[in-house]
């Protein structure tokens, strides 16, 4: 059962990279060989439904489970009393690599000195969107391990949680055992950007989230391989859009957003266009509007002016299919008796939702991604009313495509070319994120 309180906990996003095969590892050291992608395993937590991966940090190596945040600007972790590293090097405040901005700080510590407690250290805000809290941290270089591959001189944020009275909030909302988050945003400190610079790789990564907690590993790849050849024929491409206004938790003037946006032109329900003003789907001069993609937001979240007509038209089409509507289960507004719904290869047989994107391509959302079992025999449309900009104190997208909508969909983010390639549901082709 999905309650409104549990929705709040899992309201925000995540990603991962799979294990290198021995052949890939060997080939990566061959002379004149082409670079290979870095691969991390993606797991789905059965309690929070948050996606996470595992990464090694420091000398000796400490393994950290970290939640995957598509909007996260850096890798941050809780370097509590149990963590130390002989290869850790704090970034000095006067370093050219130290980000400059209104939130910039210079760390001072009274010891004992260790990662997260050093003097004259460049500060970084470490953001946990699941708890909606920012913790100050130290920016430093250390070796990280992606599977068994060492990446030296990687910059990350280290926060000493024991130094704050609200220690438990630093990792609040994360899956049990998670000690941080890994970011995939369009920022200089994000994993894809740093790996591209350190290893001379394309600034590209692919993401495929599993729908089941029991499937095993799926892959997030950073590097040259965009997607497996056997799914390339299913992939369509649309531009990634840059929001010229900072939409992050720490607002900076005249700085563009680092989140990933696409341009939705219209929405269809069973091929019928929903009556929406196209201008309401665009990004306005204040940065509001547009469509962003999130691994932290659990279910698609729409501003009211999009949500209400979409639900209205979905209910009309559902009635034509003789689906039996039942009482709503918060936070969802349209729920049905699941026994009145047939099944298909792509989940419950309900009206399809098409996002018509720039360039005329369509991202089709089938039942597996549009519906959720809210309780026994009750299936609900997995879209929620996100209110309006007027009721918010922060920037608000018209549409947030949530993690549930991303499951079993291959996404390839080509940041250098500013393009998104997407497959829609792989289930349609008898494939999954775990088994291409």
C-alpha positions as CSV (number, residue, x, y, z in Angstrom):
1,X,0.0,0.0,0.0
2,X,1.3,3.5,-0.9
3,X,0.4,6.2,1.7
4,X,0.9,9.9,1.4
5,X,3.5,9.8,4.1
6,X,5.5,7.1,2.4
7,X,5.2,9.0,-0.8
8,X,6.9,12.0,0.9
9,X,9.8,9.9,2.0
10,X,10.4,8.5,-1.5
11,X,9.5,11.7,-3.3
12,X,12.9,12.3,-4.9
13,X,15.7,10.3,-7.3
14,X,18.7,7.7,-8.4
15,X,21.2,5.6,-10.8
16,X,24.0,2.9,-11.3
17,X,27.0,1.3,-13.2
18,X,27.6,-2.5,-13.8
19,X,30.7,-4.8,-13.3
20,X,33.4,-4.8,-16.0
21,X,33.9,-8.2,-17.5
22,X,37.5,-9.6,-17.4
23,X,37.8,-9.0,-21.1
24,X,36.9,-5.4,-20.8
25,X,39.3,-4.9,-18.0
26,X,42.1,-6.5,-20.0
27,X,41.2,-4.6,-23.1
28,X,41.3,-1.3,-21.2
29,X,45.1,-1.7,-20.7
30,X,45.8,-2.8,-24.3
31,X,47.8,-0.2,-26.3
32,X,45.8,2.0,-28.7
33,X,42.6,0.4,-27.5
34,X,39.4,2.4,-27.5
35,X,38.2,3.5,-24.1
36,X,35.6,1.4,-22.4
37,X,32.6,2.5,-20.3
38,X,32.7,2.6,-16.6
39,X,29.9,0.4,-15.2
40,X,28.1,0.4,-11.9
41,X,25.4,-2.0,-10.6
42,X,21.9,-0.5,-10.0
43,X,19.8,-1.9,-7.2
44,X,16.3,-1.0,-6.1
45,X,15.6,-0.8,-2.4
46,X,12.5,-2.9,-1.6
47,X,11.5,-0.6,1.3
48,X,12.0,2.9,-0.1
49,X,12.0,2.0,-3.8
50,X,15.0,4.3,-4.1
51,X,17.7,3.2,-6.6
52,X,21.3,3.0,-5.4
53,X,24.7,1.8,-6.4
54,X,28.0,0.9,-4.6
55,X,31.3,2.8,-5.0
56,X,34.7,2.3,-3.3
57,X,36.4,5.4,-1.8
58,X,39.9,5.9,-0.2
59,X,42.9,4.0,1.0
60,X,42.2,1.5,2.5
61,X,39.1,1.1,0.3
62,X,35.7,1.8,2.0
63,X,32.6,0.7,0.1
64,X,29.7,3.1,0.2
65,X,26.2,2.4,-1.0
66,X,25.0,5.7,-2.4
67,X,21.6,6.7,-3.8
68,X,21.5,7.8,-7.5
69,X,20.4,11.3,-8.1
70,X,20.0,12.4,-11.7
71,X,19.9,16.0,-10.5
72,X,22.8,15.7,-8.0
73,X,25.8,17.9,-8.7
74,X,28.4,15.8,-7.0
75,X,29.3,12.6,-5.1
76,X,28.9,13.1,-1.4
77,X,29.3,10.7,1.5
78,X,29.1,10.6,5.3
79,X,32.8,10.4,6.4
80,X,31.9,9.7,10.0
81,X,34.3,8.7,12.7
82,X,34.9,5.3,11.2
83,X,36.2,6.6,7.8
84,X,39.8,7.6,7.1
85,X,42.0,7.5,4.0
86,X,45.7,8.0,3.5
87,X,45.1,9.0,-0.2
88,X,42.6,11.8,0.7
89,X,43.8,15.3,-0.2
90,X,41.6,18.3,0.8
91,X,41.1,20.9,-1.9
92,X,42.5,24.3,-0.7
93,X,40.2,27.3,-0.7
94,X,42.4,29.1,-3.2
95,X,42.5,26.2,-5.7
96,X,41.2,27.0,-9.2
97,X,39.1,23.8,-8.8
98,X,37.2,25.2,-5.8
99,X,33.8,26.3,-7.0
100,X,33.1,30.0,-6.6
101,X,29.7,31.3,-5.6
102,X,27.6,32.8,-2.9
103,X,27.5,29.5,-1.1
104,X,31.3,29.1,-1.1
105,X,32.9,28.5,2.3
106,X,36.4,27.9,3.6
107,X,36.5,25.0,6.1
108,X,38.2,25.2,9.5
109,X,38.6,22.2,11.8
110,X,40.1,21.8,15.2
111,X,40.9,18.1,14.8
112,X,41.6,15.4,14.9
113,X,42.3,15.9,11.3
114,X,40.9,13.4,8.8
115,X,38.6,13.4,5.7
116,X,35.9,16.0,6.4
117,X,38.0,17.7,9.1
118,X,40.9,19.8,7.7
119,X,41.8,23.5,7.6
120,X,41.8,25.9,4.6
121,X,39.5,23.5,2.8
122,X,37.1,24.3,-0.1
123,X,33.5,23.9,1.1
124,X,30.7,22.3,-0.8
125,X,27.0,22.0,-0.1
126,X,25.9,18.4,0.1
127,X,22.2,18.1,-0.7
128,X,20.0,15.3,0.3
129,X,16.7,15.8,-1.6
130,X,15.0,12.9,0.2
131,X,15.3,14.9,3.4
132,X,15.3,18.3,1.7
133,X,18.3,19.4,3.6
134,X,21.8,20.8,2.8
135,X,24.8,19.9,4.9
136,X,28.1,21.7,4.6
137,X,31.0,19.5,3.6
138,X,34.7,19.5,2.6
139,X,35.7,19.1,-1.0
140,X,38.7,16.8,-1.5
141,X,40.4,14.5,-3.9
142,X,40.7,10.8,-3.3
143,X,40.8,7.5,-5.2
144,X,37.4,6.0,-6.0
145,X,36.8,2.4,-7.2
146,X,34.2,1.7,-9.9
147,X,34.0,-2.0,-9.5
148,X,37.7,-2.9,-9.4
149,X,38.8,0.0,-11.5
150,X,40.7,2.7,-9.7
151,X,40.1,6.4,-10.6
152,X,42.5,8.7,-8.8
153,X,42.1,12.4,-8.1
154,X,38.3,12.2,-8.0
155,X,36.6,15.2,-6.3
156,X,33.8,14.5,-3.8
157,X,32.1,16.1,-0.8
158,X,32.8,14.6,2.6
159,X,30.6,15.5,5.5
160,X,31.3,14.6,9.1
161,X,27.8,13.9,10.3
162,X,28.9,13.6,14.0
163,X,29.8,17.3,14.0
164,X,26.1,18.2,13.6
165,X,23.3,17.8,16.1
166,X,20.9,16.7,13.4
167,X,23.1,13.7,12.5
168,X,20.3,11.4,11.6
169,X,18.9,13.8,9.0
170,X,22.0,13.7,6.8
171,X,21.1,10.3,5.4
172,X,17.3,10.5,6.2
173,X,15.2,8.9,3.5
174,X,18.0,6.9,2.0
175,X,17.8,3.1,1.8
176,X,19.1,1.4,4.9
177,X,22.9,1.2,4.8
178,X,23.3,4.1,2.3
179,X,25.8,6.7,3.3
180,X,25.5,9.3,0.6
181,X,24.4,10.1,-3.0
182,X,26.0,10.1,-6.4
183,X,25.1,12.9,-8.8
184,X,24.6,12.8,-12.6
185,X,23.7,16.4,-13.3
186,X,25.3,18.7,-15.9
187,X,27.8,20.0,-13.4
188,X,31.6,20.0,-13.2
189,X,31.7,17.7,-10.1
190,X,29.2,15.1,-11.4
191,X,30.5,11.6,-12.1
192,X,30.1,11.7,-15.9
193,X,31.8,15.0,-16.3
194,X,34.7,14.1,-14.0
195,X,35.3,10.7,-15.7
196,X,35.2,12.4,-19.1
197,X,37.9,14.8,-18.1
198,X,40.1,12.4,-16.1
199,X,39.8,9.5,-18.6
200,X,39.3,11.3,-21.9
201,X,35.8,9.8,-22.4
202,X,32.7,11.2,-24.1
203,X,30.5,13.1,-21.7
204,X,27.8,10.5,-22.0
205,X,26.1,8.0,-19.7
206,X,23.2,5.5,-20.0
207,X,20.8,4.6,-17.3
208,X,18.3,1.7,-17.1
209,X,16.3,1.3,-13.8
210,X,14.9,-2.2,-12.9
211,X,11.3,-2.6,-12.0
212,X,11.8,-5.4,-9.6
213,X,13.8,-5.7,-6.4
214,X,14.7,-9.2,-7.3
215,X,16.0,-8.9,-10.8
216,X,19.6,-8.4,-9.8
217,X,22.0,-6.0,-11.4
218,X,21.3,-3.5,-14.2
219,X,23.7,-1.1,-15.6
220,X,24.5,2.6,-15.6
221,X,27.4,3.1,-18.0
222,X,29.6,6.2,-18.2
223,X,31.6,6.5,-21.4
224,X,31.6,5.7,-25.1
225,X,29.0,2.9,-25.3
226,X,25.6,4.6,-25.6
227,X,23.5,1.4,-25.6
228,X,23.6,-2.2,-26.5
229,X,23.3,-2.9,-30.2
230,X,20.2,-5.1,-29.9
231,X,18.1,-2.2,-28.5
232,X,19.5,0.5,-30.8
233,X,16.7,0.1,-33.2
234,X,14.1,0.9,-30.5
235,X,15.8,4.2,-29.5
236,X,14.6,7.6,-30.4
237,X,16.4,10.9,-29.8
238,X,15.3,14.4,-28.7
239,X,17.2,17.4,-27.6
240,X,18.1,18.0,-23.9
241,X,17.0,21.5,-23.0
242,X,19.0,23.9,-20.8
243,X,16.9,25.9,-18.3
244,X,18.7,29.2,-18.2
245,X,17.7,29.7,-14.5
246,X,19.3,27.9,-11.6
247,X,16.8,25.4,-10.2
248,X,19.0,23.8,-7.6
249,X,18.6,24.0,-3.8
250,X,21.2,26.8,-3.6
251,X,20.1,29.5,-6.1
252,X,22.8,31.3,-8.1
253,X,21.9,34.3,-10.3
254,X,22.9,34.1,-13.9
255,X,23.7,30.4,-13.6
256,X,21.8,27.8,-15.7
257,X,20.2,24.8,-14.1
258,X,22.2,21.6,-14.1
259,X,19.1,19.4,-14.1
260,X,18.0,17.4,-17.2
261,X,15.1,18.9,-19.1
262,X,13.3,17.9,-22.3
263,X,10.8,19.8,-24.4
264,X,7.3,18.2,-24.2
265,X,5.1,19.8,-26.9
266,X,1.9,18.0,-26.1
267,X,0.4,14.9,-24.4
268,X,-1.9,12.3,-25.9
269,X,-4.1,9.7,-24.2
270,X,-4.8,6.8,-26.6
271,X,-3.8,9.1,-29.5
272,X,-6.2,11.9,-28.5
273,X,-4.4,15.2,-27.7
274,X,-5.0,16.5,-24.2
275,X,-6.3,20.1,-24.3
276,X,-3.3,22.1,-23.0
277,X,-1.8,25.4,-24.0
278,X,1.6,24.5,-25.3
279,X,3.1,27.7,-23.7
280,X,2.2,26.2,-20.2
281,X,4.6,23.3,-20.9
282,X,7.5,25.6,-21.8
283,X,10.1,27.1,-19.4
284,X,9.3,30.7,-18.6
285,X,11.7,33.6,-17.9
286,X,11.8,32.8,-14.2
287,X,12.8,29.2,-14.8
288,X,9.4,27.7,-14.1
289,X,7.8,25.1,-16.4
290,X,9.4,22.6,-18.7
291,X,9.8,18.9,-18.2
292,X,12.6,17.5,-16.2
293,X,13.6,13.9,-15.5
294,X,14.2,12.6,-12.0
295,X,15.3,9.4,-10.3
296,X,14.5,10.8,-6.9
297,X,10.9,11.9,-7.5
298,X,9.1,8.5,-7.2
299,X,6.0,9.2,-9.3
300,X,5.4,11.7,-12.2
301,X,4.5,15.0,-10.7
302,X,2.5,17.5,-12.7
303,X,1.5,21.0,-12.1
304,X,-2.3,21.2,-11.6
305,X,-3.0,22.8,-15.0
306,X,-1.4,19.7,-16.6
307,X,-2.6,17.1,-14.0
308,X,-6.3,17.9,-14.1
309,X,-6.9,17.7,-17.8
310,X,-4.7,14.6,-18.1
311,X,-6.6,12.7,-15.4
312,X,-9.9,13.9,-16.9
313,X,-9.0,12.5,-20.4
314,X,-7.5,9.3,-18.9
315,X,-10.8,8.6,-17.0
316,X,-12.8,9.1,-20.2
317,X,-10.6,6.6,-22.1
318,X,-10.7,4.2,-19.1
319,X,-14.5,4.3,-19.1
320,X,-14.5,3.4,-22.8
321,X,-12.5,0.3,-21.9
322,X,-15.0,-0.5,-19.1
323,X,-12.5,0.0,-16.3
324,X,-14.2,0.2,-12.9
325,X,-13.2,3.3,-11.0
326,X,-12.9,3.1,-7.2
327,X,-12.2,5.6,-4.4
328,X,-8.9,7.4,-4.7
329,X,-5.9,6.4,-2.6
330,X,-3.8,9.5,-1.8
331,X,-1.7,10.8,-3.3
332,X,-3.2,9.4,-6.4
333,X,-6.4,10.9,-7.9
334,X,-7.6,8.2,-10.3
335,X,-7.9,4.6,-9.1
336,X,-9.5,1.5,-10.4
337,X,-10.5,-2.1,-9.4
338,X,-7.5,-4.0,-10.8
339,X,-9.7,-7.0,-11.4
340,X,-11.5,-5.0,-14.2
341,X,-8.2,-4.4,-16.0
342,X,-6.6,-6.9,-18.3
343,X,-2.8,-7.6,-18.5
344,X,-0.4,-7.2,-21.4
345,X,3.3,-7.6,-22.0
346,X,3.7,-4.0,-20.9
347,X,1.7,-4.3,-17.7
348,X,-1.9,-3.4,-17.0
349,X,-3.9,-2.9,-20.2
350,X,-4.9,0.8,-19.7
351,X,-4.9,3.8,-22.0
352,X,-1.4,4.7,-23.3
353,X,0.1,8.1,-22.5
354,X,2.3,9.7,-25.1
355,X,4.6,12.6,-24.4
356,X,5.1,14.3,-27.8
357,X,8.6,15.8,-27.8
358,X,10.7,18.2,-29.8
359,X,11.4,16.8,-33.1
360,X,8.1,14.9,-33.2
361,X,9.2,11.8,-31.4
362,X,6.9,10.2,-28.8
363,X,7.8,8.8,-25.4
364,X,5.1,6.2,-24.8
365,X,4.1,5.3,-21.3
366,X,2.4,1.9,-20.9
367,X,0.6,0.4,-18.0
368,X,3.8,-0.9,-16.2
369,X,4.9,2.8,-15.9
370,X,1.6,4.6,-15.7
371,X,-0.1,2.5,-13.0
372,X,0.9,1.4,-9.5
373,X,-0.8,-1.1,-7.1
374,X,-1.8,1.2,-4.2
375,X,-3.4,-1.6,-2.2
376,X,-5.0,-5.0,-2.8
377,X,-7.1,-5.0,-5.9
378,X,-6.6,-1.2,-6.4
379,X,-4.5,0.1,-9.2
380,X,-4.0,3.9,-9.5
381,X,-2.7,6.2,-12.2
382,X,0.9,6.9,-11.0
383,X,0.7,10.6,-11.5
384,X,0.3,13.1,-8.7
385,X,-0.9,16.7,-8.5
386,X,2.1,18.9,-7.8
387,X,0.1,22.1,-7.2
388,X,1.0,25.4,-8.9
389,X,3.9,27.8,-8.9
390,X,1.9,30.2,-6.8
391,X,1.8,27.7,-3.9
392,X,5.5,27.0,-4.1
393,X,8.5,28.9,-2.7
394,X,10.9,27.3,-5.2
395,X,11.1,26.6,-9.0
396,X,8.5,24.3,-10.3
397,X,8.6,22.2,-13.5
398,X,5.3,21.7,-15.4
399,X,6.1,18.0,-15.5
400,X,8.6,15.8,-13.5
401,X,9.0,12.4,-15.0
402,X,9.6,10.2,-11.9
403,X,11.5,7.0,-11.3
404,X,8.5,4.8,-11.7
405,X,8.0,6.1,-15.2
406,X,11.7,5.4,-16.0
407,X,11.7,1.7,-15.0
408,X,12.6,-0.7,-17.8
409,X,13.3,2.3,-20.1
410,X,16.8,2.8,-21.5
411,X,18.0,6.4,-21.3
412,X,21.2,7.7,-22.9
413,X,22.3,11.2,-21.9
414,X,24.7,12.7,-24.4
415,X,25.8,15.8,-22.6
416,X,28.3,16.8,-25.2
417,X,25.7,16.9,-28.0
418,X,22.9,17.8,-25.6
419,X,20.7,14.9,-26.7
420,X,18.6,12.3,-24.9
421,X,18.0,8.9,-26.5
422,X,15.2,6.8,-25.0
423,X,13.6,3.5,-25.7
424,X,10.2,3.8,-24.1
425,X,9.3,0.5,-22.4
426,X,11.7,-2.4,-23.2
427,X,9.0,-4.8,-22.1
428,X,7.3,-4.1,-25.5
429,X,10.2,-5.9,-27.1
430,X,10.4,-8.7,-24.5
431,X,13.5,-7.1,-22.9
432,X,14.3,-5.7,-19.5
433,X,16.9,-3.5,-18.1
434,X,18.6,-6.5,-16.5
435,X,18.4,-8.7,-19.6
436,X,19.0,-6.9,-23.0
